[in-house]
Amino acid sequence: MSEKKTKDTRTRNWAIILYPDSAPANWRSIIDDMHIEWVESPLHDKDVNGDEHDKKAHWHIMLMFGGVKTYDQIRELTEPLNCPSPQKCQSAKGMVRYMAHLDNPEKYQYGTADIIAHGGVDIADLLKPTSSERYDCIRSMMEFVRSERITEFQDLMDYASVNRFEDWFPLLCDSSAIVMINYIKSIRHRSTKSMDYATGEVVE
């Protein structure tokens, strides 16, 4: 093998697919014994092929190493798992998002809460929303505040912690709290006049 090709096959993160009917019963322990960070998808048991036939149930697994590994090294490590050939993972964030089909609305949407981190992986960091997703969530929270006549930030936080833990709650804890606090405060203290949100007209 040429030196260039050898270098091209080295990377830190690798993806494999495991099938319930062929993976050994202790497959998680086998990966744990590698002492690496790794991520396990929900069981993909609702995927369909292009011909609308059900795909064979499977897990997507991302293996994250501290240094680069060659294909041959990964193949040797994963041989006991009875899985197809490992694939280079170009983006850890993209792989984790694919585990729930977040960027593939035409595919079945799996819950991000069912993505399992192993070895200390920070799933929340890998699943941070894009700017457009964050703005959509803020708009949804504003609509909820108006429709439910929320007048205290605590009520929004309590609701989000129970019912919207995957999307609203992290935003309220991290970067969007001040927006929603001021929005709720503005509703609570505004005059009796109100605005038609569609037209921007102030009405009595």
C-alpha positions in Angstrom: 0.0 0.0 0.0 1.4 3.5 -0.9 2.2 5.9 1.9 -0.5 8.3 0.7 -3.2 5.6 0.8 -2.0 4.6 4.3 -2.4 8.1 5.5 -5.8 8.5 3.9 -7.1 5.5 5.9 -6.2 6.9 9.2 -8.7 8.8 11.3 -9.8 9.1 15.0 -13.5 8.3 14.6 -15.0 5.3 13.0 -18.6 4.1 12.4 -19.9 0.5 12.4 -23.3 -1.1 12.1 -24.4 -3.9 14.3 -27.3 -6.3 13.8 -29.2 -7.8 16.7 -29.2 -11.3 15.1 -25.5 -11.4 14.5 -23.9 -9.3 17.2 -22.7 -11.2 20.2 -24.8 -10.9 23.3 -22.0 -9.1 25.1 -21.2 -6.7 22.3 -21.4 -3.6 24.6 -18.8 -5.1 27.0 -16.5 -5.9 24.0 -16.5 -2.2 23.1 -16.3 -1.0 26.7 -13.1 -3.1 27.0 -11.5 -0.9 24.4 -11.6 1.9 27.0 -12.6 4.5 24.5 -15.4 7.0 24.0 -18.3 5.6 21.9 -21.9 6.4 21.0 -24.7 4.0 20.5 -27.8 4.9 18.4 -31.3 3.9 19.2 -32.2 0.6 17.6 -33.1 1.5 14.0 -36.0 -0.8 13.5 -38.3 1.5 11.5 -36.1 2.3 8.5 -37.2 1.5 5.0 -35.4 1.0 1.7 -36.1 3.0 -1.4 -38.6 0.3 -2.4 -40.5 0.9 0.8 -39.5 -2.5 2.3 -38.3 -2.5 5.9 -34.6 -2.5 6.5 -33.1 -5.0 8.8 -33.0 -3.7 12.4 -29.6 -2.3 13.3 -27.6 0.0 15.6 -25.2 2.7 14.4 -22.1 2.8 16.5 -19.4 5.6 16.5 -16.0 4.7 18.0 -13.9 7.6 19.1 -10.2 7.1 19.7 -7.7 9.4 21.3 -5.4 9.0 18.2 -5.7 8.1 14.6 -6.3 4.4 13.7 -5.9 2.7 10.4 -8.7 0.6 8.8 -6.8 -2.6 9.5 -6.4 -1.7 13.2 -10.2 -1.0 13.5 -11.1 -4.1 11.5 -9.0 -6.2 14.0 -10.7 -4.5 17.0 -14.2 -4.9 15.6 -13.9 -8.4 14.3 -15.4 -10.0 17.5 -18.5 -7.9 16.9 -19.5 -9.7 13.7 -20.2 -6.4 11.9 -19.7 -5.2 8.3 -16.6 -3.2 7.3 -16.0 -0.1 9.5 -16.4 3.3 7.8 -14.4 6.5 8.4 -16.5 9.0 10.3 -16.0 12.5 8.8 -17.9 14.4 11.5 -18.8 13.2 15.0 -21.5 15.8 15.2 -23.0 14.7 11.9 -22.9 11.1 12.9 -24.7 11.6 16.1 -27.4 13.7 14.4 -27.8 10.9 11.8 -28.5 8.5 14.7 -31.8 10.3 15.2 -32.2 11.4 11.5 -32.4 15.0 12.6 -31.3 16.2 9.2 -33.4 13.7 7.3 -37.0 14.6 7.8 -38.1 12.1 5.2 -36.8 9.3 7.4 -38.2 8.0 10.6 -37.3 10.3 13.5 -35.7 8.5 16.4 -35.5 10.2 19.8 -32.3 11.9 20.7 -32.9 10.9 24.3 -32.4 7.3 23.2 -28.8 8.0 21.9 -26.5 6.5 24.5 -23.1 7.9 25.4 -20.3 5.7 26.6 -16.9 6.5 28.0 -17.6 10.1 28.9 -18.9 11.4 25.5 -20.8 14.7 25.8 -23.9 14.0 23.7 -25.4 17.4 24.6 -22.4 19.1 23.0 -22.7 17.1 19.9 -26.4 17.7 19.6 -26.2 21.5 20.1 -28.9 23.0 17.8 -28.0 25.0 14.8 -28.8 28.7 14.7 -32.0 28.1 12.7 -33.1 25.3 15.1 -32.5 27.6 18.1 -34.5 30.4 16.6 -37.4 27.9 15.8 -37.4 26.8 19.4 -37.4 30.3 20.7 -40.4 31.1 18.4 -42.2 28.0 19.7 -41.6 29.0 23.3 -43.0 32.5 22.6 -46.1 31.0 21.0 -46.5 28.7 24.0 -46.1 31.6 26.4 -48.8 33.5 24.6 -51.3 30.7 24.2 -50.9 29.5 27.8 -50.9 33.0 29.2 -47.6 32.3 31.0 -46.6 35.2 33.3 -43.7 33.7 35.2 -40.5 32.4 33.9 -40.6 29.5 36.5 -43.7 28.2 34.8 -42.0 28.0 31.5 -38.9 26.3 33.0 -41.0 23.8 34.9 -42.9 22.9 31.8 -39.8 22.6 29.7 -38.0 20.4 32.3 -40.8 17.9 32.1 -42.2 18.1 28.6 -39.4 19.7 26.4 -36.3 18.4 28.0 -34.5 17.7 24.7 -34.9 21.0 23.1 -36.4 23.9 25.1 -34.8 23.1 28.5 -31.2 23.1 27.3 -31.7 26.4 25.6 -33.3 28.0 28.7 -30.4 26.7 30.8 -27.7 28.0 28.5 -28.4 30.8 26.1 -32.0 31.8 25.7 -33.2 32.4 29.2 -32.7 36.2 29.1 -34.8 36.4 25.9 -37.7 34.5 27.4 -37.4 36.2 30.8 -37.7 39.6 29.2 -40.5 38.4 26.8 -42.6 37.1 29.7 -41.9 40.3 31.8 -43.0 42.4 28.9 -46.3 40.5 28.6 -46.8 40.8 32.3 -46.2 44.5 32.6 -47.5 45.8 29.3 -50.5 48.1 29.0 -54.0 46.9 28.2 -53.3 47.5 24.5 -52.2 44.6 22.5 -50.7 43.9 19.1 -52.0 41.9 16.1 -48.9 39.8 15.5 -49.8 39.2 11.9 -50.1 42.9 11.0 -48.1 44.6 13.7 -51.1 46.8 14.4 -51.7 48.0 18.0 -55.3 47.4 19.0 -57.4 48.3 22.1 
